[in-house]
Amino acid sequence: MAGPRSHTSKRWMSAAGALASVLALMVVPAGAQAAGAQSRAATRCGDPVQRPWCATGLSADERARLVLKAMTVDERIALLASDDPLGGPLGGFFETAHADTNHGIPRLGIPPLYMADGPAGVRQGKATALPAPIALAAGFDPAAARKYGAVVGWEAKHRGNDVVFGPTVDVLRTPRNGRTFEGFGEDPYLSAGLGTSWIQGAQDQGVMASVKHLAVYTQETDRLALDMRIAERTLREIYLLPFEAAVKDGEPGAVMCGFGKLNGRWACQDGAILNTVLRGEWGFKGFVPSDHTATQDTVAAANGGLDMELPIGLKYNAFMLKRAVGKKQVTQATIDGHTLNVLRTMFAHGVFDRPEYPNDLSRIDRTASETAAQVLAESGMTLLKNDTGTLPLAAPKSIALIGKGADAVPAGFGSAKVEPFTHVSPRTGIAQRAGNGTTVTYNDGGNRGAATRAAKAAEVAIVFATDAQGEFFDKSCLTLQCGDPLRGDQDALISEVAKANPNTVVVLETGGPVLTPWVNEVKAVIAAWYPGQQAGKALARVLYGDVDPGGRLPVTFPAAEADIPTAGNPAQYPGVDKTVTFSEGVFVGYRHYDVKGLAPRFPFGHGLSYTSFRYSDLAVGSGSVQVTVTNTGTRPGVAVPQLYLGLPAPSANVPQPPRQLKGYQKLNLAPGASTRVTFPLSARSLAYWNEEGDAWNVAPGCYKVMVGGSSRDAALKGAFSRGGVRC
């Protein structure tokens, strides 16, 4: 996985100094952690003389095997499920309510294991509401993802947790997915790099990350029973890639299995994935918990690789497992193996050798987290359109804010919903930034006539449009009207406001792509996503040009609903008889638009700056592609050069997308400044999954090179060959 790993070392150039300095206080050096753990070993595990597994000089494997020998069969089984009956339904709603808890084995010094939801911040009482993960993805910045994970990990620790459920790295298949906001978009390479860095950041804080949801999770409709039919090549190249990178490069403590079936096999008892691929091929050493209620069968789960059932042991309990052993359906060695996986992971991550983390987040200084929330939001805000230099705002005398989203901070709901301690709405943030010299009015848009009158009376009108996303349901369509039906026809509202005020700006506070039929009627459009608790401050700074909009689209915005990859075929989505066929193969997201020759409204990777850039001096070598990026404007700005490769098709039966993302960097350049960007390439960068050979192969042929500002903006092109073929 050299591709995703190569990004983690690149400079985080957009507001890096500010965020790095405030978050540095969160990080405890590994050496200090280890030294502190040894000095406090007796506080939890006990005396190594009486309990030899408490000797910190032994390996995690050695310690796990020693304590296993001292455990009864019932105690071994007790570690294989959460044992808090209220953890599932009440987890997250109160400060003391963890998502899940296993209370350990006190007589042996096996400590409790406390777990929290956390893909967008910690869901346990109140915490810092970070921008949605889709906004992080728009940042195109693995270093920012590491900072994001660090904030989540630090706050999870200060809510008394040992494990945080996140990140979500499931690749987006349809923009109607209710959990679009919770993931990193439609490209597996982007998801791989960001997910890996997120895990590293969280685990730097001393908690375990549980990346989710292995192996394929692409919709909420029928999610509990859906059978997903997927070819092996599609599975490997698209859906497993982010998990492979996470395991090999991020080394998470846990990998959560999800709902539904993969080619007829339930996800949490799929030995082909959990045993053969995850542990056998990728070398995973952590433990595998289930998503809540995803465990279907005691015997199949035990033999299929599940280590811990959540939220309670309905299938993994002493009665069920001992009966399975008695019937010779499951061996005791298999059960012991699952227990060892849990114990080894706890030892490896220091859980035995430190005091229990305090639940003190409400009482300590959270300034670093709040600053991070703002900077991360700024980094992900994506300027989609900006006619005649409408933005940044040039100190207008009056601004009309239209739409309920101006006076709120929208967010997705479900296990990724975070209740913030405080928040700054766009209305508040813009009014504060505008100052006394500007009149800022607000209309919630409920009365369209009043809204248009307010817009007409102002120098600039800013319309806020929202959607509604969350766990348990998918969006019925991509229009703003059905995206958030309680707010009426927002598309019509935008058009009416644009008629009343020629300087209309639209701010999309959505969890993913929406249709924009009014786009030619307005001057500027910003995708702010779900911007988190510091939405107002971050958006005001972007609108006024205090910072350059740092985002690029991690998802394609279609021109029409009929253009999306799964449109018009119920067998593809939402499925027939609870079965979905992934007949699009590897042509997911922008790959679909490219191969079908469809023009998106806004392509993957797109995002404007307040300045301009030039790409020059393309150099294609045997192991890298290089390009020079120059800021040709008069303002400092953010550039995100992107490398796409067009791989040769090894045969007619193995078609390749016209382009695939294989590299990117985030740059912050002063006016006139240039930098040389290197995109490293490895054999894996060029490989496809050979189903016949059951392996990654590099096909002979000509490899097309495209570098530019988006998937549809190839400023420079080149080529190189493999296997003796001439281009």
N, C-alpha and C positions, 0 to 999 in steps of 0.2 A: 504493500500500500504506500509506495513512495510518493505518489501524487498528493494525497491529503496530508501526509506527514510534512512534505516540503513547505506547506503554507504556515505551519505553526511557528516557524522561526522568522517569518517576515515581519517587518516593522509595522506597528499599528500607528499610522501616520495622522489619522484624523482625530484631533484633540487628545492625542496619546499622552502628552505630558500631564495634563490635568487629571485624567482618569487614573493613570498609573500611580500618581503621587497619592491620591486619596485612598486607593485600594491597597497600596503597599502596607498600610497599617493592618490590613486583614490577614496577611500571610505570615504564618509561623514557619521559620526555616525548618527543613526536614531534620537536620541534625539536632536542633533544639527540641523538636518533638520527640525524637528517639531518646535523647538523654533524659528528658522529663518523664517519659514513659517508664524507663528503667528504674528511676528513683521512686516512682509511685506504684510499682508493680503490685505490691502487697495490698494496695487500697481496694482492688477489685478482684483480682484473680486469687490472691492468697499467698501463703508461704511456699516457696518452691520445695522446701524440705518435705512438707506434708502433701503438696500438690506439685509433682514434678513438671507438669505442663505449664506451670507458671514461670519457669526458668526462661528468661528473655533471650538467652544465648542460643536457644534451639531454634530451628527453622519452624515456620508456620505449619508445615506438613508434620514434622515430628511432634509438635505440641498437640496438634489435632488428634493424632493417633493415640497419644498418651491419655488424653482426657476421654476419648471414645472408649477405651478399655475400662475406664472407671464408671461408665454410664450403664444404667439398666436399659433394657429394650424400650420400655415406656419412655424413658428420658431421651433416648435417641430419636424416637418418633416425635416427642414433644417439640423438638427444634424445627420440625418440618412444616409448621403452620403458625400463622398469627393466632394468638390466644385471647385477644381482646374482642368480645362479641359486639362492642359498640364502636370499635375502631373503624369499621367500614361505613356504617350509616352516619356516624357523628364525627368521624375524623375530619379535621380541618375547620370545624365550625367554632371551636373554642381553643383558647391558648394551650390548654392541657390535653387536647384531643388529637393524638397522633393519627395519621392515616392508618397505621398498623403497628402492632406491638407483639413481640415475642418476649415473654418475661424471663427467659433463661432458666438455668438450673442453679439456684442459690447454694445448694449443699456442695456443689463442685466449683463454685466461683465462676460459673458461666453467666456473664452479665446479660441484662435485657438488651434487646435490639429494637430501637425506636425508629420508625420510618415516617416520612412525610412526602406529600405530593409537592412537585416543584419545577415543572418545565417552564413556568413563567414567573417564578417566585414561590415562596413557601406558602402553602395553603394550610395554615394552622393559626387560628385567631387572626391577628393582623400582622402584616409584613410589608416590605417594600414591593409595590406593584411595578415590575419592570415592563418595558415595552414587550408586546407579544413576541414570541420566537420568530414569527414571520418578519417582524421589523428587524430583528437581529440578522436574519438571513439577508434582508435588503442591504445591510451594511457591508456585505461581501468582505468580511474581515475576521479571520480566525482568531486574531489577538483580542478583538472585541468579544468574541464568543468565550474566550478564556476568562475575561473579566466578568462577563455575564454569569458564567458558571461559578466564579469565585464569590460573587454577591449571593447567589442562591445557596452555595455551600456554607458560607459564613452565617447567613441567617438561619439556615436549617440547623446548624450546630447550636446557635443561640436560642433555638426553640427546643433544644434537648434531643436532637435526632442524630442517629448514626448513619442512616440511609436516606437519600433523597431520590424520588422517582423522577428521573429526567436524565438527559434530554429526550425529546421525541424526535426520532430521525426517519420516520416513515415518509417515503417519497410521495408527493402529491400526484394522484392520478386524475382526479376530477376536481375542478374548482368549486363544485357544489358540496364537497366534503365539509361536514360541520366542524371538523377540527383542523381546517386549513391553517388557522391562526397559530396553532400549537406546534407546527413543524417548520422545516426550513425550505419548503418550496418543492419545485418540480424536477430539480436536477440532482442526481445521486452524488456527483463529485462535490458539489457545493455542500450538500448535507453531510457528506463524509468528513470534510475538513472542519466544518463548524461543530459538528457533534463531538468529534475527537477533542477539539480545544475546550469545549464546554465541560466535558468530563474531567480533563486535566485541571481546569480552574476550580471545579467543585471539590475534587479530591485533594487539591493543595490545601484546603481548609480542614482536612481531617475527617471528612465524611465520605461515604461510599456513594457513587453515582449508580443509578440503575437505568441504563439506556433502554428505551422501549419504542415500539412493541414488536418483538420478533415473532414471525418473520415478515408477514405482509398485513397491513392494516390500512385500508384506503377509503372506507366509508362508514357512516354510522347506520345507515339503513340496513336492517337485518344483521347487524354486526355480531350478535351473539350466536347466530346459527349459519352465517354465510359460508358457502363453499367456494373458494377462489381457485379457478382453474388457470394455471400459469405454466408456460413452457420454462424449461430449466434455464435457457439462455436469458430470458427476460428476468427470471428470478435472480440470477447471479449478477447481471449487468446493471439492473435497476434497483431492485428492492433489498437485496442482501448487501450491496456494496457499502452503504453507510454503517451497517452493523459490523461488517468485516473490519473496516477502518477503525471503528470505535474499540473493538476488542483488541486488535493488534497494536494500535498506536495509543489509544487512550487508556487501556487496561482498566475498565470499570470493575467495581466490586460486584456488580450484579447486572444481569440482562433479563428484563421482564418479557415473558411470552404473552401474547395477546389473545384476542377472541377469534372465533371462527375456525375454518378449516383451510388448509393449503393442500390442494389436490386430494381432498378426501380425508386428510389427517388433521385432527384437532391440534391447534397451535401449541398447547401446553402438554401434549403427549406425543409430539412429533419427533420420534427418535432420529429420523433422517436429518432433521435440522439440529435438534438440541444435542444429540450424542455424536453423530457423524461429522456434521459441519462445524458447529459451534465449538465443541471440545476437541474433536479429532483433528479437523483441518486447521482451525484457527488457534487452537491451544488455550482456550478459555479456562481460567482457574478459579473464577468466582462462583457465585451461586445463582440459580434461576428461580425467581419468584413468579407466581402467576399474576395476571391481572385479576381484579376482583371478580369472583365467581366463574373464572374461565376454566377451572379444572373440571373435567367431565367424568373421568373414570379413575378409580383408585389404581387398578392394576396397570392400565395403559399409561397413566401419568408416571407411575413409579418406574416402569420399564422404559418409558419414553424420554426421561431426562429431567423431569420437574423436581426441584429441590424443596420449594416452600410454597404451600398453598395460602393464598390470601382471599378474603379477609379473615377466614377462620377455617379450621380443619374439618370440613364436611366430608371430604374424601380422604384426606391425610389425617387420620386419627388412629389411636391404638387399636380400637376394635377392627376397623376396616383393614389396616395394614397387617396386623397379626393374623387375621383370618386369611388374607391373601398369601402370607407366608405358609400358614398351615395347609393351604390347598396347593402349595407348590406353584402358585401363579407368579409370585415375586420371591426372590431370594433375600435372606437377611443381609447378605453382602451388598445387594442393591440398595437397601434401606440405609445401611451403614455408609455407603458411598455418598448418598445425599446428605447425611448428617456431617460427614467429613467435609463436604463442599462448603457447608455453612460455617462450620468451626474454623476451617483453614482460612476462609475469607475474613472472619472476625479477628483471628490472630494476625493475619497479614496486614490488616488495617488498624491494628493497635487497640481494638475495642477492649480487650482483656486488661491492657496495661496502662490505662488512664482512668481518671475519675469520670463518672457520668457527667455529660455535658449539662450545664445549667440551662433552664428555660428562662432566660433573662432578657430576651430581645426587646420587651416593652420598656425595660429600665435602662438600657445602655444607649450610647451615642450611635445614631444611624446616619450621620452626615455623609459618610463615604458611600453608603448604599444609595442615598438620595441623589448625590452628585452623579453617581454612575448611571442611575435611571435617566437623568436628563441627557447626559452625553450620549448614551446608547440610543436614545430616541432621536437625537439630532443626526446621529450617524446613519440611521435607517430611513429618515424621511426622504422621499423620492419625488423629485420634480419631474412630472411627466410632460408638462407643456408650459411654455412661457413666451407668449407672443409679445412683441414690441417692448421687451424689457419691463413688463408689468411688475415683476419681482426682480430684486428686492424692493419693498415699499420705500418710497422716497418721502417720508414724513408727510403723509396725507393729512389734511385738516379734519377729515371725518371718515369713519369706517363703520359700516353696518355689518354686524355679525348675524347671520340668518341660520336657523336650524338648531334643534335641541342639542346636537352634538357640541355646539359652542359652549354650552354651560354644563357639560358633563365630561366624564372620562370613560368612554365605552371600552368594554372588554369582553372576551369570550367567557363562557361559563362551563362549569363542570370541574373536573379535577385540576384544571389549570387556572381556575378563577382565584384571584388573590384579593383579599380585602385590605386596602392600604390604610396605614395610620393617618395619612393626610393626602390631599391631592391638590393640584393647581389646574383648574379648567382653562381651556383656551380663552374664554372670555376674560378671566382674571389675568392671565399671562399677557395677553395682547394689550389690555388696558394699562397694565403696569409698564409695559415696554413703550407704548405710545406716548405716555406722559400727558401733562396738562395741556399741551398745545394741540391735542387731537381729541375730537369728540367721538367716543365709541358707543354705539347703540346696539341693542340686542333685541331680536325678535325670534321666537321659537319656530316660526314657519307654519304654525298650525292654521293661521288665517292667511291664506295666500295673498289676498289683497293688501293686508297690513304689511306683509313681508315685502311685497314689491314697492309699496310706498316708502318703507324704511330704506330700501336699497336705492331708490331713485333720489332720495334726499342726501345720500352720502357720496363722497368722492370715490370710494372703493367699497364694493360689496364682497364679503367672504361668506360663501355658503358651505355649511358643514353637513355632510351626508354620511350616514352610518348604515351598517347592516347588522344582522344578529347571527352570531355563530356560537356553537357550543357542542358539548358532548351530548349524545343521545339522538340527535336528528341532523339530517342534511338539509341544505337550502333547497327550496323548491324551484328556484331559478336564479339567474344572476342579475336581474334588475334590482335597483335599489328599492322598488316598491315591495317586491316579495322578499327581499333580503331583510327588511325590517318593516313588516306590514303595519305595526302600531304607529309608525310615523308617516303613513300615507304615501302618496306618489311623489317621492323626492326628486325623481327625474323631471317631472313637470314643474316642480318648484324651482329647480335650477334654471330651466328654460325661461320661466317667467321673470326671475330675478335678472337673468342675463339681458332680457329685453328692456328691463327698467334701468339697468346700469351697464354701460359698455365696459367698465373696468371690474368685471366679475371674476373672482378667484374661487375655485372649488377645492375644499379640503376633504379628502376621502378618509374617514376613520372607519376602515373596514378590515376584516380579517383576511382578505384575499382579493382576487380579481372581481370586478363588477363590470357591467356594461355601462358605457358612457355615450349614449346617443346624442347628448348635448355638447360634446367636446368641441365642435367647431363654433359654438355660440359663446364660449367663454374665453377669457384671456390666458388663464393659467390654471393648472391642476397640480395638486400635491397629494401623493399617497402618504398619509401619516400613519396608516395601519391602526392598530390599537396601541396608542403611544405611551401607555403607562401613567403613573401618578404625576409625573412632571411634564405632562403633555403641554400645558399652557406655556411654561417657560421655554421648552424646546421649540415649540412651533413658532412662538414669537421671535425667537432668535433666528430661525430660518427665514421667516417672512421678511424680517427687516435686514437680512444679510449680515447679521453678526457672525454667523457661521454659514458655510456653503452647505447646501443640501447634500448629504453624504450617501444617500441610498441609490441602489440600482435594483431593478425588478428581479426577484427570485422566482417569479411566476409570470406567465404570459397573460396579458389582458386581451381577451378576444374582441373582435369587432361585432360578432353576433353569437348568440347562444348555440346556433347550429354548427359553429366552427370548432367547439371544444372536442377533445379526443374521444369522448364517450357519447357524443350526441347522436340521437336517432337510432340507437341500437339497444333495446332493453336487455339483451343478453350480456352486453358490456356493462351497462349500468341502468337501473339499480339491480338488475339481475332477474332471472326467471326461475321460479320455484326455489328461491334462496340460493341460486347458483349464479356466479358471475364468471364470465369468460374473458380473459385478458387478451382478446384477439388482436389488439393493437400492437402486441409484442413490445419491443424496445422503443416504439415511437410514442413516447410519453412527453407531455408538455411541448416545448418549442420544437422538439424533434418531429412531432405530429404536424405542426403548422408548416415546417420546412418541407417534409416529404410530400405533403398534399398541395403545396404551393399556395397556401392560404396566407393572406396578409393580416397579421394581428393589429389590433388597435395600438397597443404598445408592446413591443417584443421583450422577451426575456433579456435581462442585462441592461435594459434601457434606463436612463436617468440623466437629467440635465444638470449642468453646473451654472453658476453665475459668471463663469469665465469660459474660455475656449482652450482646446488642446490640439496639438499636432502629434501624429505618430510618424516616426521616420526610422531609417536605417535598420530595416528588418534583417536579421541574421539567423539562418536556420542551420544548426549544427547537428552532430550525431546524437547529442544528449540534451540539447536545450534549444529554445527559441529566444532570441533577444530582440528588444525594440527600445527606441528612445522616445520618451514622452516629454513634451514641452508645453508649458503653460503660455499660450500666445495672447492671453488677455491682460487686463489691467488690474485684476483682483486675484488674491489667493484663492485657490479652489481645490476640490477633491476630484481626482481622476481614478477610474477603475479600469485599467487596461485588461482585456480578457482574451485568452487564447482558446481558439476552437480548432479542432482537427476533424477533417473528413477522412475517415478510414476506408480503405478499399474493401469491397465485399469479397470474401474468400470464395463464394459461390452464389448462384442465383437464389439458393435456399437460405442464405444468410445475408439479407439486405442490411445495409448500414445507413444510419441517418446522414444527411448532408453535412452536419456539423455536431460536435459534442464538446462541451466545456472541458478543458484540460488544464487550465491555469488562470490565475487572476491575482492582481495585487491592488491594494488600496494606497493611493499616494496623495499627499497634501503638498501642493507645489505653489511657491510664490510666483508673482508675475515675472515672466521671462525665464523662469528656472526650468531646467531639464534634468531628467534622471534616466539612467539605463536600467531597464527591467529585464530580468532573466527568468524565464519559465523553464524549470527543469523537466525533462522527459525521461521516463523509464520504460522498460519493456511492458510493464503493466499499463502505462499510458496508451499504448498502441494495441492492446490485446482485446480479443473478443472471447466469449465463452464457447468453446467447441463442444457441442452436445455429444457428438459421436466419441470424441476422445475424453470427455469428462474432465476438461482442463482448459486453462487459459492459453491461447495461442496468438502469435503475431502473424498476420497474413502477409505474404509477399505482395508488393504493389506500390502504388504511388499514394502518399499521404499528403493531403491538402492542408495548408497552414493558413489560418485566418486570425488576424489580430485587430481589435478595434474596441469600440465603446459599448457594443451590445451584440447579441446573436445575429442581428440583421445589419450591423454596421462594421463591415470589415474594411478598415482603412488600409491595411496592408495584407498582401497575399503572397504565399510562397508554396513550396512543396519539397518533399524529400522521399526517398524510396527505401524499400526493404526487400531483401531477397533477390537482388540483382536486376530488378525491374527499373527501366528508365522512365522518368516522368516527361 
